Amino acid sequence: MDHSSSSQDNGFFAQRVLSAKPSATKEMTRLANQLRREGRDVITLSQGEPDFAPPQHVLDAAKKAIDENKSYYTEVAGLLALREAVSRQFERDYGLVYSPDQIQVGCGAKQTLYNALQTTVQAGDEVVIPVPAWVSYSEMVVLAGGKPVLVRCGADTGFKLTPEQLEDAITPKTKWLMLNSPSNPSGAVYSKQELNALAEVLRRHPHVWIMADDIYEKIRYEDVAFSTPAAIAPDLAARTLTINGVSKAFAMTGWRVGYAAGPLELIKAMNLVQSQATSHTCTISQYAAIAALDGPMDFLGKFVSHYQRRRDNLLDSIAQTPGLSCLKPDGAFYALIDCQALLGQRNAIGQLIATDQDFALYLLREAGVAGVPGSAFGLPGYLRLSYAASDSDLEAALSRIKTACESF
């Protein structure tokens, strides 16, 4: 009997799942790994993962938790001690006061975003997403049954949403505005003045909530200031969910600890969703996260200085590469490279490079460098590179990219 026919043909899979796309960053990393298994020399700049180890006091806390057998279930919302540490961090860093009951800990910031959308979005609801934006935002909206409203923010606005664009995007069906600062993929950072201007628009639309993804807030350059919506617009805090985590600042990507703070009733509902999914994140990771949030931050200056040096080296190399250009990122560890001047040309082996996907695949297959096409982030004609890589890998990758572009 032939069991190979697709279940999709008989409607087995939910339409919301069929409508969603897999993560483009994960896909480029998968292709890079596949080429590597085939014996190719590939440098992966497609994934945003610090190449540093977590601070020693974090590792020590995890070991201590293991030695003390702290390996049992926690509350769905996370350890009370961790939520208290998060509460302290919000008050210390932003002047925001949240009780532990107003905080949810999840399996990375990604899960708290997902929980919030599953909790609130219904069929027909719209979510405004300024693009370029992280690849998962729109797909999470689709999986919740909603409609992503993508607002293109080009280089002329520094890849940032303007008040006029926000006003035009809002409809009676709008439920959320999703903001990410510093931004993945552009590294753009919204100033206090820019957030205030957006807040003024939102005051006219009380049905629209704000989802602020601040996961990169500790990674900023040249003393660029950071602001978060709930702090600069306290009157909007009752409809703002602020999301953060330990993955990026503390180099703890695989530990899977993120958290969200917001109105009590929203957090309660998000806990209900999480209770039927993962229950909670790893207990050992939670104890490590307490040490991270309450411990010394002296390591961070070293991390950021390394990222800044790599960013500057990348900008210098791209400026010398034919057909490419790049706005200076103010934060995070990504660069959004403009490759539009190369589109429509043929490479050294005669292939037409019509799209940014073509360009990304050309660099992967011919130069052995994995990046992510800008179209995956909602902005065609660009390539995202992560400079959270070793100095040697980054230097080699930039040299390969330059050589590949000189051959057009």
N, C-alpha and C positions, 0 to 999 in steps of 0.2 A: 504494500500500500504506500502511495506517495504522500508523505506528510510535509512536503516542501512548499506548498502553496502559502501565500502570505495571509496572515490573519487580518491584515489591513483591509483585504478585499471584502470581508464580511462584516466590517464595522466593529471588530473586536476592540480596537484601540480608541481611546477618547480623542475627540477632535482637537481638544486643547493641547494634547500631547503631540499629535501629528502636526499641529501648526507651529510648534516651538522648534528652534534649531539648537544643535549642540554648541557648546562653547568653542568659539573660533580660536581662542588662545590655547585651549587644551588640544584642539585638533592640530594646530601647527606644531605643538610640542610632541604630539603623537607621531606626526610625519617625520620630525627630526629624529626621534628615537628609532623609528623604523629604518631610516637611512643609516643611522649609527650602527644598528644591528647588522646591516648589510656591509659593514666595514668602511662606511664613509666617515670622513672627519667633519663633524657638524658642530657649530657653536650655537647654542640656544639662547636667544635674546627675546623669546616669545612669552616668557612667563615672569610675572612680578614676584620674585622670591629673593629676599636678601641672602647674600652668600656668607653672612656672619653667623657665628654661634650665638645663642641666647646668652645674656649675662650670667656669670657664674652663680650669683645668689639665687637666680631662678632655677638653674640646674640643681643646686643644693636643696632647694625647697622640694623639688620633685622627688629627689632621692630620699629625703626625710619622710615624705608622705608614703613612699613605697615601703621603707623600713618600718614605719608605724602601721602598715597595712590599712591605710586609708583608701580602701579600694571598693567601697560599697556605694549603693545608690545615694544620690543627693536629692534635694527637692527639685522639681521640674524646672523652676526658675533659676536654679543654681544654688551653691552654698551660700548661706546667709553671710558668712564672713567675706566671701568674694563680692557679693552685692553691696556690702558695707564698704569694701575697698573701692568699688566703682563709684559709690556715692561720694566718698571722700575725694576721688579724682575729679569728678564733675564740679564739686564745690571749689576745690583747690585751683583747677585750671580755668574754669569758665565762670565761677560764681553762681553756678546752678545748684539748686537744692532739690534733691530727690530722695525720698525714703527708699529703703531696700525693696519694698513692695512695688515700687515704680520702676524696677529694673529687672530685665530678663537677661540671663546668660544663655548663649546658644553655641552650637557647633560652628564657631566662626561668625563673623559679622554677616556673612552670606545667609546663614540660617535665620538670623533675626530679621533681615530684610524680607526673606521669603515668608516667614511667619506673619509679618505685618500685612503683606499683600494678600496672603491666603485668608487672613482674618477679616479684611475690610473690603476687598474688591469683589464686586458681583458682575455678572454678565452685562456688558454695555458700559460699565464704568471706564473712565479715561484716566490715564496717568501721564502727566507731562514730564518728558525726559529731555533735557537739553543734550544734544549730541554735537561732538563726539562724547560717548559715554561708555562705561564698562559694559561689555557684551552681555552680561547676565541680566541687567535691569529689565530690558524689554521682554526677554524670554520668561522671566519670572512673572511679569504682568500677564503675558499670554497664558501661562500655566494656571494663573488664578482666574482666568476667564475674562480678563479685562482687555482694554485696547491701549497700547502704547501710543502716545502722541509725541512723535519725535520732532524736536525743534532744532534745526540746523544752526549751529553757532560757529562761524568760520574764523579764520585767522584775523579778519578785520575787527572782531570784538574780543580777540585774545582767547577764542574758544569758550566764551562765557555768554550766558543768557542775559539779554537786555530786558528792562521793564516792558518795553513796547512788545517784544516778542512774547513775553509771558502773558500780557494782557490779551494779545491776539489768540493765544493757544487755549485759554480757559473757556470752557462751555459749562452749561448746567450739569453736564455729566462728569466733569472733572472731579476726581477724588483726591489725588495726590500730586504734588510737585516733588520730584526726586532731585536732590542736589548732592554733588560730590566735590568737596574742596579740602585739600588739593585733589586735583582730578586725575583719574585714570581714564583716558590715556594721555591727556595733554600736559599734565603738570600745572594747569592753571589754578590760581588761588583767588577766590573771591575776597575783595576787600570789605571792610565794615560798611563803607559807603555804598558799594554795589549790593550788598545784602539788604541794607536799609531801603534801597530803591525797589528791590523785589518785594520786600515786606510791605511797602506802601501799596503795591498792586494787590497783594493778598488780603490786605485789610478790606478791600472793596469786594472780596469774594470769600465770605466766611465759611463756605462749604468746602474749600480747598485746604487740605492738610499738607504739612511739609515733612518730608523724609530726608533728614540730613545725614549723609554717610561721611563721617569724619575720620575714616580709618587711616589716612595718611597725614593727619594733622601735625604730627611731631617731625615730619620730614619736610623742612622748608629751608630756603637758601637766602643769603644776603639780608637776614633779619626781616624777611617778609612777614608781616603780622598775620595771625590767624583769628578768624571770628566764626562763631557758630550761630545759626539763626535764633535758637531759643534764648541765647544770651543777649543778642543785639536787639531783639524784638520781644521783650518779656510778655507783651500782650498777646502774642501768638503762641506762647509756650504750651498753652492748653490744647493746641492742635499741631504740635510738633513732636516728632519722634527722632531722637538723636542716637546715632549708631556709631560704635567704635569697637576696638578690640586690641589684642596684643600681637597679632600676626606680623604687622609691618614694623612698628617702632621697636619691638623687642626681638625681632627675627624669630618668631615662634609660629610660622605658617602651619606646620604640621601638627601643632598642639591643639588646634581647632577651638579657640576660645574667643568669642565675640560677645558683645552686649549691647542692649538698647535701653534707653531711658525715656519715659514719656508719661502721659496721663494714666492714672491707675486702671481705669476700666479697659483701656486698650491693652495694657500689659497683661491684665488678667485674661483677656480673650486670646492673646498671643500664647500665653501659657497653656491654655486649653488645646490649641493647635499643636504646640510642641509636645504636650503630654501624650498625644496619639501618634507622634512621629518618632523622635529620638529619646523622649523622656528628658534627658539632660546630656551635657557633654562630659567627656572623660573626667572622672573625679581627680585623678593625679594632676591632670592639666589645670584643673581649677585651683588646686593648692599652689601650683607654680605661678598661676596668674595673680594670686594674692601677693606673692613675693614680688612679682614684676611691678604691680601698681603701687605698692607701699614702699618699695625699696629704692635705692639710690638710682639716679638718672645720669650719672657722670659718663657712662658709656655712650650716651646718645650723641654727644658732640663729636666723638670719633666716627661713629657711623655716618653722621650727616656730612662731615668733612670729606670722607671717602666718596660718598655719593656726589658731592659737589665737584670734586676733582674729576670724577668720571664724566659727569655731565658736561663740564667745560671741555674736556678732551673730545667728547662726542661732538659738541658744537663746532669746535675747531676743525675736526675732520670732515664733518658734513659741509661746512662752508667751502672746503677745498674739493668737494666731490661734484663733478659735472651733473647738472640736472636735479640736484637735491638742495633743499633749504629747510630751516627749522627755526621756529620761534623758541626763545629761551624759556624752559620750564621753571616755574618758581617753587615747585614742590614735587612730592612723590619721587619716583625714580624711573620715569618714562619720558621718552621724547617722541613727538609726533612729527615724522619727517614728510615734508611735501615732495612728492615724486611726480607731480602732474606734468612737469616739463619733459619727462621721459615717456609718457604714455602716447601711444601712436607710433613710436619708433620701433626699430628692429634691433635686437641684441646681436652679439658677435656671431651667433650661430644661425642668424636669420629669422629667429622667432619674433612675431609681432607682439609687443607688450601693450595690449589694449587697455588693461585695467590694473588697479592696484593689486588684485589677486594674482594676476599674471606676474607682476613685478616681484611679489613676495615669493611665489613659487620658483621664479628664476633665481633669486638670491639663494633660496634653499638648495635647489638642485645643482646649480652651477657654481655658486660661491660657498656653499656650505654654511650659510647663516640663516637662522630661523627668526623671522619677525612676524608681525600680524598685520594684515591689510587694514587700512583705515575704514574700509566699507563695513568691516565687522563691528566697528564702533559707531556706525552711522554717518561716517564722513569719507566718501570715496576720494581717491587721489592721494592717499597718505599711507605711511607705513609706521606702525608703532614698534619702537625698540625699547627694551628694558635695559637700563644700565646698572641694575642690581646684579652685576656679574663681576667676576674677578678682573683685575686690571689687565692681566695678560689675555684673557678671553676677549675682553672688550676691544683692546688694541688690535688683536688679530682680526676680529670681526669687522671693524671699521676699515682696516686695510683691504680686506677682501671686497667689501662693498664698494670702496673707491675704485678698485681695479675693475670690478664688474661693470660699474657705470661708465668708466672711461672707454669701455669696449663698444658702447652703443654707436 
